[in-house]
Amino acid sequence: MKTRKSKIFPILITILLIVIIIYLFATVKQPFIECTKTTTFDSNIKVKEDLKASLNNNKISKIDLTKTIILPDDLIKDSKHMNSIEYALKESYDYLGKNNVMLRKEDNKIIMKISIEKDETVILNNIEFTNNNELQIKVDSNTKSSNVVALKIADKYTEGELMTRMKNNGYACK
């Protein structure tokens, strides 16, 4: 009888350790980075980009991007500005498909949410406004341009490499 009781304790400890290990693997989150950048252009137009990129095995596995364009009061009075910006954004991100892009207008804002998990590329830092007697928007869709940041699902980055790349392009990351 004593030998049987002495074997139960190590078996219980082993089972408990296995359960703890399985729990830890099941609850481990994949690493991600969060970066943000706000740019103010002529006429006091602001573009804020919030990026969340998830990494899995040192590859980008998911990208969530929110672009918020904030217009000053004097430009909101004429709805053509909001409509023009909305049209330019829709056209420039049309390649991602309707399921990946959500666009909405608020009082003085246009908010675009982009979420991709498949083999797609998203372009950041690609909107520029100028005001030479007429408000103009320029959306750079060239992924090879040195002025933009292009991220693609399955691009290889460690957390540190991706944060460094984003910081080098003016983003604040955590």
Backbone as a chain_set.jsonl record, in Angstrom:
{"seq": "MKTRKSKIFPILITILLIVIIIYLFATVKQPFIECTKTTTFDSNIKVKEDLKASLNNNKISKIDLTKTIILPDDLIKDSKHMNSIEYALKESYDYLGKNNVMLRKEDNKIIMKISIEKDETVILNNIEFTNNNELQIKVDSNTKSSNVVALKIADKYTEGELMTRMKNNGYACK", "coords": {"N": [[0.797, -1.195, 0.0], [1.923, 1.28, 0.732], [3.732, 1.881, -1.306], [2.087, 2.373, -3.435], [0.698, 4.759, -2.692], [2.847, 6.494, -2.566], [3.476, 6.75, -5.217], [1.384, 8.153, -6.327], [1.501, 10.89, -5.672], [3.787, 12.005, -7.198], [2.698, 11.579, -9.75], [0.414, 13.198, -9.733], [1.643, 15.726, -9.467], [3.055, 15.823, -11.894], [0.921, 15.783, -13.751], [-0.323, 18.183, -13.045], [1.714, 20.041, -13.714], [1.797, 19.634, -16.501], [-0.75, 20.537, -17.223], [-0.496, 23.248, -16.49], [1.54, 24.078, -18.265], [0.272, 23.679, -20.758], [-1.817, 25.524, -20.468], [-0.336, 27.924, -20.35], [0.8, 28.003, -22.956], [-1.539, 28.21, -24.427], [-2.538, 30.703, -23.705], [-0.636, 32.543, -24.394], [0.113, 35.53, -25.942], [0.542, 36.655, -29.26], [3.266, 38.72, -30.257], [2.923, 42.267, -30.707], [3.066, 45.516, -32.225], [2.407, 48.919, -31.536], [1.934, 51.921, -33.139], [1.969, 55.457, -33.707], [1.282, 58.456, -35.522], [1.086, 61.898, -36.059], [0.424, 64.402, -38.338], [0.536, 67.776, -39.267], [-0.755, 69.867, -41.696], [-0.72, 72.545, -44.214], [-3.247, 75.03, -43.816], [-4.095, 74.001, -41.45], [-4.886, 71.304, -41.385], [-5.066, 68.065, -40.105], [-3.544, 64.88, -40.074], [-3.847, 61.817, -38.682], [-2.361, 58.789, -37.909], [-2.884, 55.587, -36.721], [-1.383, 52.643, -35.955], [-1.486, 49.14, -35.656], [0.342, 46.359, -35.586], [0.495, 42.934, -35.806], [2.693, 40.314, -34.945], [3.935, 37.15, -35.923], [5.991, 34.512, -35.486], [8.149, 36.155, -36.267], [7.105, 37.478, -38.5], [4.885, 39.689, -40.165], [1.583, 39.328, -39.329], [-0.935, 40.422, -39.13], [-2.499, 43.531, -39.814], [-3.742, 46.468, -38.506], [-4.994, 49.537, -39.232], [-5.731, 52.862, -38.564], [-6.738, 55.764, -40.016], [-7.12, 59.108, -39.478], [-8.486, 62.039, -40.571], [-8.514, 65.325, -39.835], [-10.331, 68.172, -40.211], [-10.145, 71.752, -40.247], [-12.48, 74.214, -38.963], [-13.112, 76.219, -40.903], [-12.85, 74.908, -43.338], [-14.774, 72.98, -43.263], [-17.21, 74.1, -43.728], [-17.721, 74.116, -46.438], [-18.918, 71.478, -48.088], [-17.717, 70.162, -50.181], [-15.014, 69.749, -49.787], [-14.801, 67.731, -47.808], [-16.102, 65.676, -49.207], [-14.399, 65.383, -51.433], [-12.018, 64.536, -50.237], [-12.881, 62.172, -49.054], [-13.554, 60.697, -51.371], [-10.995, 60.523, -52.609], [-9.612, 58.961, -50.716], [-11.139, 56.58, -50.736], [-10.708, 55.712, -53.369], [-7.916, 55.371, -53.396], [-7.461, 53.268, -51.654], [-8.922, 51.244, -52.678], [-8.015, 48.853, -53.745], [-7.791, 47.069, -51.65], [-10.243, 46.002, -51.064], [-13.738, 45.903, -50.102], [-14.367, 44.667, -47.679], [-12.174, 45.019, -46.085], [-11.803, 47.682, -45.601], [-13.129, 50.428, -43.903], [-14.967, 53.353, -43.963], [-15.849, 56.431, -42.531], [-17.649, 59.453, -41.888], [-17.452, 62.112, -39.615], [-18.254, 64.961, -37.56], [-16.055, 66.938, -38.039], [-14.24, 65.255, -39.15], [-12.739, 62.618, -41.064], [-12.712, 59.254, -40.941], [-10.849, 56.41, -41.461], [-10.736, 52.997, -41.358], [-8.615, 50.299, -41.613], [-8.119, 46.907, -42.061], [-6.163, 44.144, -42.389], [-5.319, 40.776, -43.155], [-4.604, 38.985, -45.002], [-2.536, 38.297, -47.899], [-1.629, 41.19, -48.473], [-0.744, 44.631, -49.092], [-0.245, 47.565, -47.243], [-0.241, 51.084, -47.278], [1.365, 53.644, -45.585], [1.628, 56.987, -44.236], [1.109, 58.498, -46.534], [-0.439, 60.617, -47.388], [-0.934, 63.918, -48.376], [-1.501, 67.358, -47.985], [-2.034, 70.424, -49.663], [-2.378, 73.953, -49.973], [-2.84, 76.152, -52.15], [-4.413, 78.641, -52.853], [-6.416, 76.905, -53.471], [-7.612, 73.983, -52.041], [-5.757, 71.043, -52.084], [-5.348, 67.547, -52.373], [-2.977, 65.018, -52.096], [-2.42, 61.719, -52.722], [-0.155, 59.316, -52.272], [0.436, 56.446, -53.94], [2.5, 54.793, -54.546], [4.34, 52.129, -53.745], [7.051, 51.913, -53.645], [8.071, 54.37, -53.174], [10.13, 56.724, -51.483], [8.989, 58.359, -49.661], [6.891, 57.194, -48.343], [5.589, 54.607, -46.141], [5.485, 51.271, -46.61], [3.849, 48.384, -45.713], [3.631, 44.901, -45.622], [1.692, 41.956, -45.365], [3.24, 39.122, -44.03], [5.791, 40.148, -44.305], [9.11, 40.072, -43.11], [10.021, 40.778, -39.891], [11.444, 41.493, -36.725], [10.137, 42.416, -33.503], [11.644, 44.611, -32.594], [12.983, 45.443, -34.961], [10.829, 46.272, -36.591], [9.723, 48.303, -35.021], [11.891, 50.096, -35.007], [12.037, 50.744, -37.734], [9.583, 52.062, -38.055], [9.869, 54.181, -36.212], [12.001, 55.527, -37.396], [10.671, 56.674, -39.462], [9.185, 58.649, -38.353], [7.189, 57.892, -36.55], [5.701, 57.294, -33.348], [6.245, 54.712, -31.173], [5.12, 51.909, -29.188]], "CA": [[0.0, 0.0, 0.0], [2.746, 2.474, 0.815], [4.337, 2.158, -2.604], [1.06, 2.926, -4.314], [0.476, 6.136, -2.278], [4.037, 7.276, -2.88], [3.497, 6.981, -6.668], [0.285, 9.053, -6.693], [1.95, 12.265, -5.54], [4.539, 12.448, -8.388], [1.807, 11.582, -10.916], [-0.393, 14.413, -9.622], [2.526, 16.868, -9.758], [3.312, 15.788, -13.339], [-0.315, 16.193, -14.426], [-0.489, 19.608, -12.76], [2.688, 20.758, -14.531], [1.363, 19.545, -17.9], [-1.894, 21.449, -17.361], [0.033, 24.616, -16.431], [2.257, 24.333, -19.525], [-0.742, 23.81, -21.82], [-2.49, 26.798, -20.236], [0.56, 29.012, -20.733], [0.867, 28.048, -24.424], [-2.843, 28.628, -24.96], [-2.811, 32.101, -23.399], [0.448, 33.403, -24.845], [-0.28, 36.406, -27.043], [1.603, 36.943, -30.205], [3.711, 40.101, -30.054], [2.45, 43.275, -31.637], [3.53, 46.859, -31.936], [1.456, 49.994, -31.775], [2.619, 53.151, -33.499], [1.082, 56.554, -34.073], [1.933, 59.636, -36.096], [0.177, 62.985, -36.407], [1.047, 65.402, -39.194], [-0.3, 68.945, -39.502], [-0.441, 70.476, -42.99], [-1.25, 73.89, -44.438], [-4.67, 75.205, -43.497], [-4.353, 73.341, -40.168], [-5.443, 69.961, -41.572], [-4.259, 67.071, -39.4], [-3.699, 63.47, -40.431], [-3.345, 60.965, -37.599], [-2.347, 57.367, -38.253], [-2.666, 54.653, -35.616], [-1.067, 51.337, -36.527], [-1.243, 47.99, -34.782], [0.817, 45.256, -36.418], [0.734, 41.704, -35.052], [3.791, 39.507, -35.474], [3.892, 35.732, -35.612], [7.23, 33.925, -35.998], [8.907, 37.243, -36.896], [6.471, 37.914, -39.739], [3.656, 40.43, -39.93], [0.444, 38.443, -39.568], [-2.165, 41.218, -39.207], [-2.295, 44.97, -39.723], [-4.914, 47.31, -38.291], [-4.587, 50.923, -39.411], [-6.789, 53.868, -38.521], [-6.326, 57.084, -40.484], [-8.104, 60.124, -39.138], [-8.196, 63.344, -41.153], [-9.271, 66.328, -39.087], [-10.384, 69.426, -40.95], [-10.511, 72.923, -39.438], [-13.856, 74.68, -39.151], [-13.318, 76.989, -42.133], [-12.952, 74.003, -44.491], [-15.95, 72.114, -43.121], [-18.383, 74.827, -44.226], [-17.967, 73.699, -47.817], [-18.899, 70.007, -48.04], [-16.942, 69.588, -51.284], [-13.711, 69.315, -49.273], [-14.998, 66.41, -47.179], [-16.44, 64.719, -50.261], [-13.203, 65.151, -52.246], [-11.078, 63.731, -49.446], [-13.481, 60.836, -48.944], [-13.401, 60.052, -52.682], [-9.577, 60.208, -52.81], [-9.268, 57.84, -49.839], [-11.799, 55.366, -51.246], [-10.034, 55.28, -54.598], [-6.532, 54.96, -53.158], [-7.429, 51.995, -50.935], [-9.891, 50.359, -53.32], [-7.382, 47.561, -54.021], [-7.91, 46.192, -50.488], [-11.573, 45.388, -51.0], [-14.692, 46.548, -49.201], [-14.381, 44.021, -46.364], [-10.98, 45.393, -45.336], [-11.751, 49.127, -45.406], [-14.361, 51.068, -43.448], [-14.8, 54.794, -43.986], [-17.005, 57.145, -42.012], [-17.473, 60.885, -41.664], [-18.011, 62.699, -38.408], [-18.395, 66.411, -37.671], [-14.941, 67.55, -38.744], [-13.271, 64.18, -39.352], [-12.963, 61.448, -41.905], [-11.998, 58.167, -40.279], [-10.736, 55.222, -42.287], [-10.17, 51.846, -40.643], [-8.143, 49.27, -42.535], [-7.712, 45.699, -41.358], [-5.782, 43.109, -43.356], [-4.661, 39.568, -42.658], [-4.184, 38.186, -46.16], [-1.351, 38.781, -48.606], [-1.909, 42.543, -48.953], [0.173, 45.69, -48.695], [-0.892, 48.807, -46.837], [0.682, 52.208, -47.394], [1.214, 54.636, -44.525], [2.314, 58.26, -44.438], [1.014, 58.742, -47.975], [-1.409, 61.67, -47.674], [-0.36, 65.249, -48.251], [-2.416, 68.445, -48.335], [-1.479, 71.737, -49.959], [-3.436, 74.943, -50.165], [-2.417, 77.296, -52.948], [-5.693, 79.211, -53.289], [-7.368, 75.8, -53.636], [-7.165, 72.822, -51.271], [-5.425, 69.882, -52.907], [-4.905, 66.354, -51.649], [-2.129, 64.12, -52.884], [-2.309, 60.407, -52.095], [0.923, 58.589, -52.943], [0.156, 55.007, -53.924], [3.699, 54.093, -54.993], [4.919, 51.414, -52.598], [8.521, 52.035, -53.699], [8.424, 55.756, -52.877], [10.872, 56.905, -50.229], [8.19, 59.205, -48.777], [5.832, 56.416, -47.704], [5.937, 53.357, -45.475], [4.65, 50.184, -47.119], [3.959, 47.148, -44.924], [2.929, 43.796, -46.266], [1.535, 40.741, -44.573], [4.324, 38.148, -44.194], [7.108, 40.784, -44.261], [9.874, 39.566, -41.967], [10.503, 41.766, -38.929], [11.306, 41.258, -35.296], [9.481, 43.58, -32.907], [12.601, 45.714, -32.576], [13.218, 45.927, -36.327], [9.649, 46.99, -37.065], [9.64, 49.552, -34.256], [12.951, 50.975, -35.5], [11.628, 51.242, -39.049], [8.505, 53.024, -37.884], [10.427, 55.362, -35.546], [12.81, 56.235, -38.395], [9.744, 57.366, -40.354], [8.468, 59.669, -37.606], [6.115, 57.333, -35.718], [5.981, 57.005, -31.945], [5.823, 53.319, -30.982], [5.209, 51.318, -27.848]], "C": [[0.847, 1.27, 0.0], [3.349, 2.831, -0.538], [3.334, 2.788, -3.559], [0.789, 4.397, -3.967], [1.672, 7.006, -2.647], [4.139, 7.563, -4.375], [2.42, 7.99, -7.087], [0.741, 10.511, -6.659], [2.772, 12.733, -6.749], [3.665, 12.483, -9.658], [0.939, 12.84, -10.899], [0.428, 15.664, -9.952], [2.799, 16.941, -11.261], [2.09, 16.254, -14.122], [-0.542, 17.688, -14.233], [0.473, 20.452, -13.608], [2.296, 20.746, -16.007], [0.195, 20.499, -18.155], [-1.417, 22.899, -17.361], [0.741, 24.969, -17.737], [1.275, 24.516, -20.676], [-1.469, 25.137, -21.682], [-1.613, 27.969, -20.688], [0.679, 29.126, -22.256], [-0.439, 28.556, -25.02], [-3.098, 30.113, -24.741], [-1.709, 33.051, -23.846], [-0.035, 34.218, -26.037], [0.89, 36.548, -28.005], [1.999, 38.404, -30.039], [3.102, 41.034, -31.102], [3.076, 44.602, -31.266], [2.403, 47.836, -32.246], [2.248, 51.262, -32.031], [1.596, 54.202, -33.894], [1.907, 57.706, -34.625], [0.85, 60.647, -36.433], [0.96, 64.025, -37.187], [0.055, 66.537, -39.408], [0.178, 69.628, -40.783], [-0.927, 71.913, -43.032], [-2.734, 73.894, -44.136], [-5.071, 74.444, -42.244], [-5.093, 72.011, -40.303], [-4.5, 68.981, -40.892], [-4.584, 65.679, -39.916], [-3.046, 62.669, -39.318], [-3.454, 59.523, -38.05], [-2.03, 56.562, -37.001], [-2.521, 53.265, -36.207], [-0.921, 50.308, -35.419], [-0.886, 46.834, -35.712], [1.125, 44.063, -35.52], [1.816, 40.898, -35.753], [3.628, 38.063, -35.018], [5.108, 35.1, -36.279], [8.039, 34.935, -36.802], [8.408, 37.607, -38.291], [5.207, 38.685, -39.376], [2.485, 39.52, -40.284], [-0.882, 39.203, -39.68], [-1.797, 42.688, -39.062], [-3.652, 45.634, -39.538], [-4.425, 48.753, -38.326], [-5.818, 51.81, -39.358], [-6.194, 55.197, -38.939], [-7.458, 58.046, -40.164], [-7.648, 61.448, -39.729], [-9.124, 64.345, -40.48], [-9.178, 67.655, -39.835], [-10.734, 70.581, -40.021], [-11.903, 73.42, -39.83], [-14.073, 75.399, -40.476], [-13.417, 76.106, -43.373], [-14.178, 73.094, -44.429], [-17.196, 72.776, -43.707], [-18.748, 74.414, -45.644], [-17.817, 72.174, -47.871], [-18.085, 69.385, -49.166], [-15.569, 69.111, -50.808], [-13.81, 67.922, -48.658], [-15.265, 65.354, -48.246], [-15.226, 64.387, -51.124], [-12.2, 64.263, -51.514], [-11.597, 62.302, -49.317], [-13.302, 60.059, -50.255], [-11.943, 59.627, -52.913], [-9.147, 59.017, -51.958], [-9.873, 56.537, -50.345], [-11.062, 54.819, -52.46], [-8.63, 54.751, -54.322], [-6.425, 53.637, -52.408], [-8.436, 50.986, -51.487], [-9.322, 48.954, -53.56], [-7.51, 46.582, -52.854], [-9.265, 45.508, -50.382], [-12.435, 46.012, -49.929], [-14.702, 45.935, -47.803], [-13.22, 44.46, -45.488], [-10.946, 46.872, -44.965], [-13.122, 49.641, -44.98], [-14.101, 52.566, -43.363], [-16.054, 55.449, -43.427], [-16.632, 58.613, -41.797], [-18.127, 61.26, -40.341], [-18.018, 64.206, -38.606], [-17.279, 67.057, -38.501], [-13.858, 66.522, -39.098], [-13.734, 63.213, -40.429], [-12.095, 60.358, -41.296], [-12.034, 56.938, -41.175], [-10.065, 54.139, -41.458], [-9.856, 50.764, -41.66], [-7.679, 48.09, -41.689], [-7.401, 44.627, -42.397], [-5.063, 41.961, -42.652], [-4.141, 38.712, -43.803], [-3.017, 38.876, -46.83], [-1.63, 40.13, -49.274], [-0.835, 43.495, -48.442], [-0.64, 46.913, -48.304], [0.173, 49.908, -46.829], [0.348, 53.234, -46.319], [1.947, 55.907, -44.917], [2.248, 58.703, -45.901], [0.024, 59.835, -48.36], [-0.752, 63.019, -47.416], [-1.393, 66.279, -48.71], [-1.63, 69.702, -48.625], [-2.638, 72.689, -50.195], [-2.833, 76.168, -50.844], [-3.657, 77.869, -53.612], [-6.759, 78.157, -53.532], [-6.805, 74.599, -52.885], [-6.927, 71.639, -52.21], [-4.953, 68.747, -52.008], [-4.084, 65.505, -52.612], [-2.015, 62.819, -52.098], [-1.285, 59.613, -52.897], [0.664, 57.091, -52.819], [1.335, 54.176, -54.405], [4.373, 53.44, -53.794], [6.438, 51.511, -52.561], [8.995, 53.448, -53.375], [9.145, 55.85, -51.539], [10.084, 57.736, -49.223], [7.128, 58.439, -48.004], [6.42, 55.215, -46.972], [4.964, 52.303, -45.992], [4.916, 48.944, -46.276], [3.098, 46.087, -45.578], [2.819, 42.635, -45.286], [2.635, 39.763, -44.992], [5.697, 38.797, -44.354], [7.815, 40.321, -42.994], [10.441, 40.722, -41.148], [10.455, 41.155, -37.542], [10.58, 42.483, -34.749], [10.389, 44.804, -32.964], [12.857, 46.296, -33.959], [12.035, 46.748, -36.844], [9.488, 48.315, -36.317], [10.69, 50.554, -34.732], [12.575, 51.565, -36.846], [10.551, 52.321, -38.911], [9.021, 54.309, -37.219], [11.268, 56.19, -36.51], [11.953, 57.009, -39.389], [8.817, 58.314, -39.59], [7.331, 59.174, -36.729], [6.607, 57.17, -34.293], [5.414, 55.624, -31.672], [5.949, 52.917, -29.524], [5.048, 49.83, -27.964]], "O": [[0.503, 2.238, -0.678], [3.454, 4.014, -0.862], [3.687, 3.629, -4.385], [0.662, 5.213, -4.879], [1.489, 8.168, -3.011], [4.812, 8.514, -4.773], [2.562, 8.622, -8.134], [0.387, 11.284, -7.549], [2.466, 13.796, -7.29], [3.874, 13.322, -10.533], [0.751, 13.478, -11.935], [-0.056, 16.559, -10.646], [2.773, 18.029, -11.835], [2.22, 17.04, -15.061], [-0.917, 18.382, -15.179], [0.069, 21.476, -14.16], [2.452, 21.758, -16.691], [0.157, 21.184, -19.177], [-1.895, 23.699, -18.165], [0.548, 26.067, -18.259], [1.441, 25.428, -21.487], [-1.714, 25.811, -22.683], [-2.099, 28.897, -21.335], [0.66, 30.235, -22.79], [-0.424, 29.266, -26.025], [-3.817, 30.726, -25.53], [-1.849, 34.264, -23.686], [-0.532, 33.666, -27.019], [2.056, 36.559, -27.61], [1.156, 39.239, -29.713], [2.81, 40.63, -32.227], [3.553, 44.793, -30.147], [1.564, 47.591, -33.113], [3.121, 51.635, -31.246], [0.5, 53.882, -34.353], [3.063, 57.906, -34.252], [-0.176, 60.302, -37.018], [2.022, 64.473, -36.756], [-1.119, 66.302, -39.694], [1.362, 69.928, -40.935], [-1.465, 72.44, -42.058], [-3.391, 72.854, -44.199], [-6.261, 74.256, -41.992], [-5.853, 71.638, -39.409], [-3.284, 69.049, -41.075], [-5.743, 65.343, -40.162], [-1.855, 62.816, -39.041], [-4.506, 59.084, -38.515], [-1.043, 56.819, -36.312], [-3.425, 52.768, -36.879], [-0.314, 50.57, -34.381], [-1.704, 46.391, -36.518], [1.921, 44.169, -34.586], [1.856, 40.81, -36.98], [3.237, 37.791, -33.883], [5.241, 35.147, -37.502], [8.55, 34.622, -37.877], [9.191, 37.997, -39.158], [4.54, 38.366, -38.392], [2.404, 39.004, -41.399], [-1.843, 38.692, -40.255], [-0.905, 43.047, -38.293], [-4.586, 45.4, -40.305], [-3.552, 49.143, -37.55], [-6.821, 51.544, -40.021], [-5.265, 55.701, -38.307], [-8.609, 57.819, -40.536], [-6.555, 61.927, -39.427], [-10.347, 64.229, -40.545], [-8.09, 68.186, -40.06], [-11.536, 70.412, -39.103], [-12.424, 73.083, -40.893], [-15.109, 75.213, -41.112], [-14.014, 76.519, -44.368], [-14.57, 72.506, -45.438], [-18.127, 72.091, -44.133], [-19.923, 74.366, -46.009], [-16.715, 71.649, -47.717], [-17.788, 68.191, -49.115], [-15.019, 68.164, -51.37], [-13.0, 67.044, -48.954], [-14.709, 64.257, -48.188], [-15.041, 63.232, -51.508], [-11.611, 63.356, -52.101], [-10.839, 61.342, -49.455], [-12.935, 58.884, -50.233], [-11.683, 58.509, -53.359], [-8.4, 58.157, -52.426], [-9.198, 55.508, -50.38], [-10.823, 53.616, -52.566], [-8.201, 53.783, -54.95], [-5.408, 52.951, -52.511], [-8.757, 49.994, -50.832], [-10.071, 47.977, -53.576], [-7.352, 45.378, -53.051], [-9.398, 44.518, -49.664], [-11.929, 46.583, -48.963], [-15.018, 46.627, -46.835], [-13.271, 44.293, -44.269], [-10.154, 47.279, -44.115], [-14.138, 49.335, -45.604], [-13.119, 52.994, -42.757], [-17.173, 55.086, -43.787], [-15.474, 58.958, -41.561], [-19.21, 60.782, -40.004], [-17.805, 64.679, -39.722], [-17.543, 67.653, -39.545], [-12.701, 66.881, -39.318], [-14.926, 63.019, -40.667], [-10.884, 60.525, -41.154], [-13.099, 56.485, -41.593], [-8.972, 54.331, -40.926], [-10.705, 50.365, -42.457], [-6.936, 48.26, -40.722], [-8.265, 44.248, -43.188], [-4.313, 42.156, -41.696], [-3.327, 37.813, -43.591], [-2.564, 39.926, -46.375], [-1.841, 40.202, -50.484], [-0.119, 43.197, -47.486], [-1.618, 47.251, -48.97], [1.318, 49.693, -46.431], [-0.804, 53.64, -46.166], [2.784, 55.902, -45.82], [3.225, 59.223, -46.439], [-0.319, 59.969, -49.534], [-0.107, 63.234, -46.39], [-2.075, 66.077, -49.715], [-0.67, 70.017, -47.921], [-3.735, 72.277, -50.57], [-2.376, 77.1, -50.181], [-3.919, 77.614, -54.787], [-7.913, 78.506, -53.779], [-5.643, 74.239, -53.075], [-7.785, 71.285, -53.018], [-4.255, 68.962, -51.017], [-4.448, 65.307, -53.771], [-1.57, 62.815, -50.95], [-1.519, 59.279, -54.059], [0.673, 56.541, -51.718], [1.188, 52.979, -54.648], [4.914, 54.128, -52.929], [7.046, 51.215, -51.532], [10.2, 53.694, -53.309], [8.811, 55.146, -50.587], [10.465, 57.812, -48.055], [6.521, 58.994, -47.089], [7.583, 54.858, -47.157], [3.752, 52.437, -45.824], [6.059, 48.506, -46.139], [1.983, 46.351, -46.026], [3.724, 42.371, -44.495], [2.915, 39.607, -46.181], [6.685, 38.083, -44.524], [7.197, 40.193, -41.938], [11.229, 41.529, -41.64], [9.544, 40.394, -37.217], [10.424, 43.479, -35.456], [9.956, 45.895, -33.335], [12.938, 47.515, -34.113], [12.224, 47.796, -37.461], [9.153, 49.333, -36.922], [10.397, 51.744, -34.847], [12.771, 52.758, -37.078], [10.608, 53.359, -39.571], [8.644, 55.407, -37.627], [11.251, 57.419, -36.45], [12.45, 57.899, -40.079], [7.785, 58.733, -40.114], [6.57, 59.99, -36.209], [7.793, 56.935, -34.06], [4.231, 55.383, -31.91], [6.732, 53.467, -28.751], [5.089, 49.124, -26.956]]}, "num_chains": 1, "name": "protein.A"}
